[in-house]
Amino acid sequence: MAFDVKRKQGESFDGMFRRFQRRVQQGGLIKEIRRRKVRDDIPNKNLVKFKKVRGMKIATKRAWLIKTGKATEQDFRRKRRR
């Protein structure tokens, strides 16, 4: 998107800059840039699978520790920060 703003005769730079800013906002360029800045990248399939397998391993180990009595449910709860 190109925003062509030419300075009118007798117009100050600030006035021209305000017109330019208004056109940019109305054109949606600022929203688009902000949206792209925070967009998460799509992870690849192998990374997703690896994370799922890792979570399953942690869950089974946690269940085993609770079942054998070496840990309680309270040990795995996150503590709140104050």
C-alpha positions as CSV (number, residue, x, y, z in Angstrom):
1,M,0.0,0.0,0.0
2,A,1.4,3.3,-1.0
3,F,0.2,6.5,0.5
4,D,1.0,9.4,-1.8
5,V,0.6,12.7,0.1
6,K,1.8,15.9,-1.6
7,R,2.2,19.1,0.2
8,K,-0.4,21.7,-0.6
9,Q,0.5,25.3,-1.3
10,G,0.9,27.2,2.0
11,E,0.5,24.0,4.1
12,S,2.9,23.4,7.0
13,F,4.8,20.2,7.3
14,D,2.9,19.3,10.4
15,G,-0.4,19.6,8.5
16,M,0.8,17.4,5.7
17,F,2.2,14.9,8.2
18,R,-1.2,14.8,10.0
19,R,-3.0,14.1,6.7
20,F,-0.4,11.3,6.0
21,Q,-1.0,9.7,9.4
22,R,-4.8,9.8,8.9
23,R,-4.5,8.1,5.6
24,V,-2.3,5.4,7.0
25,Q,-4.7,4.7,9.8
26,Q,-7.7,4.7,7.6
27,G,-5.9,2.4,5.2
28,G,-5.4,-0.2,8.0
29,L,-1.6,-0.3,7.6
30,I,-1.0,0.2,11.4
31,K,-3.3,-2.7,12.3
32,E,-1.8,-5.0,9.8
33,I,1.8,-4.3,11.0
34,R,0.8,-4.8,14.6
35,R,-1.0,-8.1,13.7
36,R,2.0,-9.4,11.9
37,K,4.4,-8.4,14.7
38,V,2.7,-10.7,17.2
39,R,1.7,-13.5,14.9
40,D,3.0,-16.9,16.0
41,D,4.8,-19.0,13.6
42,I,3.2,-22.3,12.7
43,P,5.3,-25.1,14.3
44,N,6.3,-28.0,12.1
45,K,4.7,-31.4,12.6
46,N,7.7,-33.1,14.2
47,L,8.0,-30.4,16.8
48,V,4.3,-30.7,17.7
49,K,4.7,-34.5,18.0
50,F,7.8,-34.2,20.1
51,K,6.0,-31.9,22.5
52,K,3.0,-34.2,22.8
53,V,5.2,-37.2,23.5
54,R,7.2,-35.3,26.1
55,G,3.9,-34.3,27.8
56,M,2.7,-37.8,27.9
57,K,6.0,-39.0,29.4
58,I,5.8,-36.4,32.1
59,A,2.2,-37.3,32.8
60,T,2.9,-41.0,33.2
61,K,5.9,-40.3,35.4
62,R,3.8,-37.9,37.6
63,A,1.1,-40.6,37.9
64,W,3.6,-43.2,38.8
65,L,5.1,-41.0,41.5
66,I,1.7,-40.3,43.0
67,K,0.7,-44.0,42.8
68,T,3.9,-45.1,44.6
69,G,3.5,-42.5,47.3
70,K,6.7,-40.7,46.5
71,A,4.9,-37.5,45.6
72,T,1.4,-36.0,46.2
73,E,-0.9,-34.0,44.0
74,Q,0.1,-30.8,45.9
75,D,3.8,-31.3,44.8
76,F,2.8,-30.7,41.2
77,R,0.6,-27.7,41.6
78,R,2.2,-24.4,40.6
79,K,2.7,-22.0,43.5
80,R,1.4,-18.6,43.1
81,R,3.8,-15.7,43.1
82,R,3.0,-12.7,45.3
